[in-house]
Amino acid sequence: MKKRIVVMVSLIIGPIIAGTGIGFIINIPMLYIISVIYALMLFIMIPSDVFSKSTLDYTIKSVNPSYKKEPLDIHAGTKEQLLNFLLVTVMLIICLLSIYFLDH
């Protein structure tokens, strides 16, 4: 239980600290950098077969025209992975909304 809390807190605090430090070094508003870090984290958390599945099916179909597509087997992963994904998504949304409301 403690490990999960530490991971979740580090998913929140890590990008904020990194974005603040990088923002001071290269003189860009820290919310922009934090948003980019959260977007990269979100992109990394997406399962790898999501993007390659359709390309693979097309390649197989071009080689073997009688290929029948397998039924879609989607698994959500563990609860911890889903919570981490949701946490990063919520933090990205909060950053983007902060940028929008603070700039306007």
Phi and psi in radians as a Rosetta constraint file:
Dihedral C 1 N 2 CA 2 C 2 CIRCULARHARMONIC -1.122 0.35
Dihedral N 2 CA 2 C 2 N 3 CIRCULARHARMONIC -0.647 0.35
Dihedral C 2 N 3 CA 3 C 3 CIRCULARHARMONIC -1.112 0.35
Dihedral N 3 CA 3 C 3 N 4 CIRCULARHARMONIC -0.727 0.35
Dihedral C 3 N 4 CA 4 C 4 CIRCULARHARMONIC -1.106 0.35
Dihedral N 4 CA 4 C 4 N 5 CIRCULARHARMONIC -0.695 0.35
Dihedral C 4 N 5 CA 5 C 5 CIRCULARHARMONIC -1.162 0.35
Dihedral N 5 CA 5 C 5 N 6 CIRCULARHARMONIC -0.734 0.35
Dihedral C 5 N 6 CA 6 C 6 CIRCULARHARMONIC -1.090 0.35
Dihedral N 6 CA 6 C 6 N 7 CIRCULARHARMONIC -0.734 0.35
Dihedral C 6 N 7 CA 7 C 7 CIRCULARHARMONIC -1.121 0.35
Dihedral N 7 CA 7 C 7 N 8 CIRCULARHARMONIC -0.759 0.35
Dihedral C 7 N 8 CA 8 C 8 CIRCULARHARMONIC -1.161 0.35
Dihedral N 8 CA 8 C 8 N 9 CIRCULARHARMONIC -0.711 0.35
Dihedral C 8 N 9 CA 9 C 9 CIRCULARHARMONIC -1.158 0.35
Dihedral N 9 CA 9 C 9 N 10 CIRCULARHARMONIC -0.685 0.35
Dihedral C 9 N 10 CA 10 C 10 CIRCULARHARMONIC -1.194 0.35
Dihedral N 10 CA 10 C 10 N 11 CIRCULARHARMONIC -0.526 0.35
Dihedral C 10 N 11 CA 11 C 11 CIRCULARHARMONIC -1.187 0.35
Dihedral N 11 CA 11 C 11 N 12 CIRCULARHARMONIC -0.456 0.35
Dihedral C 11 N 12 CA 12 C 12 CIRCULARHARMONIC -1.523 0.35
Dihedral N 12 CA 12 C 12 N 13 CIRCULARHARMONIC -0.879 0.35
Dihedral C 12 N 13 CA 13 C 13 CIRCULARHARMONIC -1.361 0.35
Dihedral N 13 CA 13 C 13 N 14 CIRCULARHARMONIC -0.644 0.35
Dihedral C 13 N 14 CA 14 C 14 CIRCULARHARMONIC -0.962 0.35
Dihedral N 14 CA 14 C 14 N 15 CIRCULARHARMONIC -0.967 0.35
Dihedral C 14 N 15 CA 15 C 15 CIRCULARHARMONIC -1.116 0.35
Dihedral N 15 CA 15 C 15 N 16 CIRCULARHARMONIC -0.550 0.35
Dihedral C 15 N 16 CA 16 C 16 CIRCULARHARMONIC -1.159 0.35
Dihedral N 16 CA 16 C 16 N 17 CIRCULARHARMONIC -0.780 0.35
Dihedral C 16 N 17 CA 17 C 17 CIRCULARHARMONIC -1.151 0.35
Dihedral N 17 CA 17 C 17 N 18 CIRCULARHARMONIC -0.800 0.35
Dihedral C 17 N 18 CA 18 C 18 CIRCULARHARMONIC -1.114 0.35
Dihedral N 18 CA 18 C 18 N 19 CIRCULARHARMONIC -0.756 0.35
Dihedral C 18 N 19 CA 19 C 19 CIRCULARHARMONIC -1.137 0.35
Dihedral N 19 CA 19 C 19 N 20 CIRCULARHARMONIC -0.650 0.35
Dihedral C 19 N 20 CA 20 C 20 CIRCULARHARMONIC -1.155 0.35
Dihedral N 20 CA 20 C 20 N 21 CIRCULARHARMONIC -0.785 0.35
Dihedral C 20 N 21 CA 21 C 21 CIRCULARHARMONIC -1.116 0.35
Dihedral N 21 CA 21 C 21 N 22 CIRCULARHARMONIC -0.814 0.35
Dihedral C 21 N 22 CA 22 C 22 CIRCULARHARMONIC -1.156 0.35
Dihedral N 22 CA 22 C 22 N 23 CIRCULARHARMONIC -0.632 0.35
Dihedral C 22 N 23 CA 23 C 23 CIRCULARHARMONIC -1.087 0.35
Dihedral N 23 CA 23 C 23 N 24 CIRCULARHARMONIC -0.681 0.35
Dihedral C 23 N 24 CA 24 C 24 CIRCULARHARMONIC -1.223 0.35
Dihedral N 24 CA 24 C 24 N 25 CIRCULARHARMONIC -0.585 0.35
Dihedral C 24 N 25 CA 25 C 25 CIRCULARHARMONIC -1.273 0.35
Dihedral N 25 CA 25 C 25 N 26 CIRCULARHARMONIC -0.821 0.35
Dihedral C 25 N 26 CA 26 C 26 CIRCULARHARMONIC -1.818 0.35
Dihedral N 26 CA 26 C 26 N 27 CIRCULARHARMONIC 0.123 0.35
Dihedral C 26 N 27 CA 27 C 27 CIRCULARHARMONIC 1.014 0.35
Dihedral N 27 CA 27 C 27 N 28 CIRCULARHARMONIC 0.837 0.35
Dihedral C 27 N 28 CA 28 C 28 CIRCULARHARMONIC -2.094 0.35
Dihedral N 28 CA 28 C 28 N 29 CIRCULARHARMONIC 2.502 0.35
Dihedral C 28 N 29 CA 29 C 29 CIRCULARHARMONIC -0.933 0.35
Dihedral N 29 CA 29 C 29 N 30 CIRCULARHARMONIC 2.339 0.35
Dihedral C 29 N 30 CA 30 C 30 CIRCULARHARMONIC -1.141 0.35
Dihedral N 30 CA 30 C 30 N 31 CIRCULARHARMONIC -0.478 0.35
Dihedral C 30 N 31 CA 31 C 31 CIRCULARHARMONIC -1.116 0.35
Dihedral N 31 CA 31 C 31 N 32 CIRCULARHARMONIC -0.592 0.35
Dihedral C 31 N 32 CA 32 C 32 CIRCULARHARMONIC -1.132 0.35
Dihedral N 32 CA 32 C 32 N 33 CIRCULARHARMONIC -0.785 0.35
Dihedral C 32 N 33 CA 33 C 33 CIRCULARHARMONIC -1.188 0.35
Dihedral N 33 CA 33 C 33 N 34 CIRCULARHARMONIC -0.729 0.35
Dihedral C 33 N 34 CA 34 C 34 CIRCULARHARMONIC -1.082 0.35
Dihedral N 34 CA 34 C 34 N 35 CIRCULARHARMONIC -0.712 0.35
Dihedral C 34 N 35 CA 35 C 35 CIRCULARHARMONIC -1.097 0.35
Dihedral N 35 CA 35 C 35 N 36 CIRCULARHARMONIC -0.718 0.35
Dihedral C 35 N 36 CA 36 C 36 CIRCULARHARMONIC -1.120 0.35
Dihedral N 36 CA 36 C 36 N 37 CIRCULARHARMONIC -0.722 0.35
Dihedral C 36 N 37 CA 37 C 37 CIRCULARHARMONIC -1.104 0.35
Dihedral N 37 CA 37 C 37 N 38 CIRCULARHARMONIC -0.779 0.35
Dihedral C 37 N 38 CA 38 C 38 CIRCULARHARMONIC -1.129 0.35
Dihedral N 38 CA 38 C 38 N 39 CIRCULARHARMONIC -0.655 0.35
Dihedral C 38 N 39 CA 39 C 39 CIRCULARHARMONIC -1.127 0.35
Dihedral N 39 CA 39 C 39 N 40 CIRCULARHARMONIC -0.726 0.35
Dihedral C 39 N 40 CA 40 C 40 CIRCULARHARMONIC -1.119 0.35
Dihedral N 40 CA 40 C 40 N 41 CIRCULARHARMONIC -0.728 0.35
Dihedral C 40 N 41 CA 41 C 41 CIRCULARHARMONIC -1.086 0.35
Dihedral N 41 CA 41 C 41 N 42 CIRCULARHARMONIC -0.723 0.35
Dihedral C 41 N 42 CA 42 C 42 CIRCULARHARMONIC -1.124 0.35
Dihedral N 42 CA 42 C 42 N 43 CIRCULARHARMONIC -0.730 0.35
Dihedral C 42 N 43 CA 43 C 43 CIRCULARHARMONIC -1.101 0.35
Dihedral N 43 CA 43 C 43 N 44 CIRCULARHARMONIC -0.690 0.35
Dihedral C 43 N 44 CA 44 C 44 CIRCULARHARMONIC -1.206 0.35
Dihedral N 44 CA 44 C 44 N 45 CIRCULARHARMONIC -0.531 0.35
Dihedral C 44 N 45 CA 45 C 45 CIRCULARHARMONIC -1.352 0.35
Dihedral N 45 CA 45 C 45 N 46 CIRCULARHARMONIC -0.230 0.35
Dihedral C 45 N 46 CA 46 C 46 CIRCULARHARMONIC -1.237 0.35
Dihedral N 46 CA 46 C 46 N 47 CIRCULARHARMONIC 2.343 0.35
Dihedral C 46 N 47 CA 47 C 47 CIRCULARHARMONIC -1.035 0.35
Dihedral N 47 CA 47 C 47 N 48 CIRCULARHARMONIC 2.513 0.35
Dihedral C 47 N 48 CA 48 C 48 CIRCULARHARMONIC -1.204 0.35
Dihedral N 48 CA 48 C 48 N 49 CIRCULARHARMONIC -0.480 0.35
Dihedral C 48 N 49 CA 49 C 49 CIRCULARHARMONIC -1.394 0.35
Dihedral N 49 CA 49 C 49 N 50 CIRCULARHARMONIC -0.088 0.35
Dihedral C 49 N 50 CA 50 C 50 CIRCULARHARMONIC -1.137 0.35
Dihedral N 50 CA 50 C 50 N 51 CIRCULARHARMONIC -0.734 0.35
Dihedral C 50 N 51 CA 51 C 51 CIRCULARHARMONIC -1.435 0.35
Dihedral N 51 CA 51 C 51 N 52 CIRCULARHARMONIC -0.585 0.35
Dihedral C 51 N 52 CA 52 C 52 CIRCULARHARMONIC -1.545 0.35
Dihedral N 52 CA 52 C 52 N 53 CIRCULARHARMONIC -0.189 0.35
Dihedral C 52 N 53 CA 53 C 53 CIRCULARHARMONIC -1.102 0.35
Dihedral N 53 CA 53 C 53 N 54 CIRCULARHARMONIC -0.845 0.35
Dihedral C 53 N 54 CA 54 C 54 CIRCULARHARMONIC -1.211 0.35
Dihedral N 54 CA 54 C 54 N 55 CIRCULARHARMONIC -0.643 0.35
Dihedral C 54 N 55 CA 55 C 55 CIRCULARHARMONIC -1.133 0.35
Dihedral N 55 CA 55 C 55 N 56 CIRCULARHARMONIC -0.723 0.35
Dihedral C 55 N 56 CA 56 C 56 CIRCULARHARMONIC -1.122 0.35
Dihedral N 56 CA 56 C 56 N 57 CIRCULARHARMONIC -0.754 0.35
Dihedral C 56 N 57 CA 57 C 57 CIRCULARHARMONIC -1.079 0.35
Dihedral N 57 CA 57 C 57 N 58 CIRCULARHARMONIC -0.710 0.35
Dihedral C 57 N 58 CA 58 C 58 CIRCULARHARMONIC -1.114 0.35
Dihedral N 58 CA 58 C 58 N 59 CIRCULARHARMONIC -0.748 0.35
Dihedral C 58 N 59 CA 59 C 59 CIRCULARHARMONIC -1.119 0.35
Dihedral N 59 CA 59 C 59 N 60 CIRCULARHARMONIC -0.771 0.35
Dihedral C 59 N 60 CA 60 C 60 CIRCULARHARMONIC -1.124 0.35
Dihedral N 60 CA 60 C 60 N 61 CIRCULARHARMONIC -0.728 0.35
Dihedral C 60 N 61 CA 61 C 61 CIRCULARHARMONIC -1.111 0.35
Dihedral N 61 CA 61 C 61 N 62 CIRCULARHARMONIC -0.610 0.35
Dihedral C 61 N 62 CA 62 C 62 CIRCULARHARMONIC -1.254 0.35
Dihedral N 62 CA 62 C 62 N 63 CIRCULARHARMONIC -0.505 0.35
Dihedral C 62 N 63 CA 63 C 63 CIRCULARHARMONIC -1.463 0.35
Dihedral N 63 CA 63 C 63 N 64 CIRCULARHARMONIC -0.717 0.35
Dihedral C 63 N 64 CA 64 C 64 CIRCULARHARMONIC -2.216 0.35
Dihedral N 64 CA 64 C 64 N 65 CIRCULARHARMONIC 1.663 0.35
Dihedral C 64 N 65 CA 65 C 65 CIRCULARHARMONIC -1.099 0.35
Dihedral N 65 CA 65 C 65 N 66 CIRCULARHARMONIC -0.371 0.35
Dihedral C 65 N 66 CA 66 C 66 CIRCULARHARMONIC -1.561 0.35
Dihedral N 66 CA 66 C 66 N 67 CIRCULARHARMONIC 0.171 0.35
Dihedral C 66 N 67 CA 67 C 67 CIRCULARHARMONIC -1.136 0.35
Dihedral N 67 CA 67 C 67 N 68 CIRCULARHARMONIC 2.279 0.35
Dihedral C 67 N 68 CA 68 C 68 CIRCULARHARMONIC -1.819 0.35
Dihedral N 68 CA 68 C 68 N 69 CIRCULARHARMONIC 2.297 0.35
Dihedral C 68 N 69 CA 69 C 69 CIRCULARHARMONIC -1.164 0.35
Dihedral N 69 CA 69 C 69 N 70 CIRCULARHARMONIC 2.366 0.35
Dihedral C 69 N 70 CA 70 C 70 CIRCULARHARMONIC -1.265 0.35
Dihedral N 70 CA 70 C 70 N 71 CIRCULARHARMONIC 2.653 0.35
Dihedral C 70 N 71 CA 71 C 71 CIRCULARHARMONIC -1.081 0.35
Dihedral N 71 CA 71 C 71 N 72 CIRCULARHARMONIC 2.505 0.35
Dihedral C 71 N 72 CA 72 C 72 CIRCULARHARMONIC -1.188 0.35
Dihedral N 72 CA 72 C 72 N 73 CIRCULARHARMONIC 2.153 0.35
Dihedral C 72 N 73 CA 73 C 73 CIRCULARHARMONIC -1.993 0.35
Dihedral N 73 CA 73 C 73 N 74 CIRCULARHARMONIC 1.751 0.35
Dihedral C 73 N 74 CA 74 C 74 CIRCULARHARMONIC -1.852 0.35
Dihedral N 74 CA 74 C 74 N 75 CIRCULARHARMONIC 2.214 0.35
Dihedral C 74 N 75 CA 75 C 75 CIRCULARHARMONIC -2.107 0.35
Dihedral N 75 CA 75 C 75 N 76 CIRCULARHARMONIC 2.473 0.35
Dihedral C 75 N 76 CA 76 C 76 CIRCULARHARMONIC -1.484 0.35
Dihedral N 76 CA 76 C 76 N 77 CIRCULARHARMONIC -0.115 0.35
Dihedral C 76 N 77 CA 77 C 77 CIRCULARHARMONIC 1.463 0.35
Dihedral N 77 CA 77 C 77 N 78 CIRCULARHARMONIC -2.956 0.35
Dihedral C 77 N 78 CA 78 C 78 CIRCULARHARMONIC -1.423 0.35
Dihedral N 78 CA 78 C 78 N 79 CIRCULARHARMONIC 2.874 0.35
Dihedral C 78 N 79 CA 79 C 79 CIRCULARHARMONIC -1.094 0.35
Dihedral N 79 CA 79 C 79 N 80 CIRCULARHARMONIC -0.633 0.35
Dihedral C 79 N 80 CA 80 C 80 CIRCULARHARMONIC -1.138 0.35
Dihedral N 80 CA 80 C 80 N 81 CIRCULARHARMONIC -0.734 0.35
Dihedral C 80 N 81 CA 81 C 81 CIRCULARHARMONIC -1.117 0.35
Dihedral N 81 CA 81 C 81 N 82 CIRCULARHARMONIC -0.713 0.35
Dihedral C 81 N 82 CA 82 C 82 CIRCULARHARMONIC -1.156 0.35
Dihedral N 82 CA 82 C 82 N 83 CIRCULARHARMONIC -0.723 0.35
Dihedral C 82 N 83 CA 83 C 83 CIRCULARHARMONIC -1.114 0.35
Dihedral N 83 CA 83 C 83 N 84 CIRCULARHARMONIC -0.735 0.35
Dihedral C 83 N 84 CA 84 C 84 CIRCULARHARMONIC -1.098 0.35
Dihedral N 84 CA 84 C 84 N 85 CIRCULARHARMONIC -0.747 0.35
Dihedral C 84 N 85 CA 85 C 85 CIRCULARHARMONIC -1.083 0.35
Dihedral N 85 CA 85 C 85 N 86 CIRCULARHARMONIC -0.783 0.35
Dihedral C 85 N 86 CA 86 C 86 CIRCULARHARMONIC -1.134 0.35
Dihedral N 86 CA 86 C 86 N 87 CIRCULARHARMONIC -0.680 0.35
Dihedral C 86 N 87 CA 87 C 87 CIRCULARHARMONIC -1.109 0.35
Dihedral N 87 CA 87 C 87 N 88 CIRCULARHARMONIC -0.795 0.35
Dihedral C 87 N 88 CA 88 C 88 CIRCULARHARMONIC -1.151 0.35
Dihedral N 88 CA 88 C 88 N 89 CIRCULARHARMONIC -0.675 0.35
Dihedral C 88 N 89 CA 89 C 89 CIRCULARHARMONIC -1.088 0.35
Dihedral N 89 CA 89 C 89 N 90 CIRCULARHARMONIC -0.798 0.35
Dihedral C 89 N 90 CA 90 C 90 CIRCULARHARMONIC -1.115 0.35
Dihedral N 90 CA 90 C 90 N 91 CIRCULARHARMONIC -0.732 0.35
Dihedral C 90 N 91 CA 91 C 91 CIRCULARHARMONIC -1.140 0.35
Dihedral N 91 CA 91 C 91 N 92 CIRCULARHARMONIC -0.653 0.35
Dihedral C 91 N 92 CA 92 C 92 CIRCULARHARMONIC -1.132 0.35
Dihedral N 92 CA 92 C 92 N 93 CIRCULARHARMONIC -0.744 0.35
Dihedral C 92 N 93 CA 93 C 93 CIRCULARHARMONIC -1.102 0.35
Dihedral N 93 CA 93 C 93 N 94 CIRCULARHARMONIC -0.734 0.35
Dihedral C 93 N 94 CA 94 C 94 CIRCULARHARMONIC -1.086 0.35
Dihedral N 94 CA 94 C 94 N 95 CIRCULARHARMONIC -0.753 0.35
Dihedral C 94 N 95 CA 95 C 95 CIRCULARHARMONIC -1.098 0.35
Dihedral N 95 CA 95 C 95 N 96 CIRCULARHARMONIC -0.792 0.35
Dihedral C 95 N 96 CA 96 C 96 CIRCULARHARMONIC -1.152 0.35
Dihedral N 96 CA 96 C 96 N 97 CIRCULARHARMONIC -0.692 0.35
Dihedral C 96 N 97 CA 97 C 97 CIRCULARHARMONIC -1.159 0.35
Dihedral N 97 CA 97 C 97 N 98 CIRCULARHARMONIC -0.652 0.35
Dihedral C 97 N 98 CA 98 C 98 CIRCULARHARMONIC -1.101 0.35
Dihedral N 98 CA 98 C 98 N 99 CIRCULARHARMONIC -0.748 0.35
Dihedral C 98 N 99 CA 99 C 99 CIRCULARHARMONIC -1.074 0.35
Dihedral N 99 CA 99 C 99 N 100 CIRCULARHARMONIC -0.783 0.35
Dihedral C 99 N 100 CA 100 C 100 CIRCULARHARMONIC -1.108 0.35
Dihedral N 100 CA 100 C 100 N 101 CIRCULARHARMONIC -0.829 0.35
Dihedral C 100 N 101 CA 101 C 101 CIRCULARHARMONIC -1.330 0.35
Dihedral N 101 CA 101 C 101 N 102 CIRCULARHARMONIC -0.522 0.35
Dihedral C 101 N 102 CA 102 C 102 CIRCULARHARMONIC -1.376 0.35
Dihedral N 102 CA 102 C 102 N 103 CIRCULARHARMONIC -0.466 0.35
Dihedral C 102 N 103 CA 103 C 103 CIRCULARHARMONIC -1.484 0.35
Dihedral N 103 CA 103 C 103 N 104 CIRCULARHARMONIC -0.324 0.35
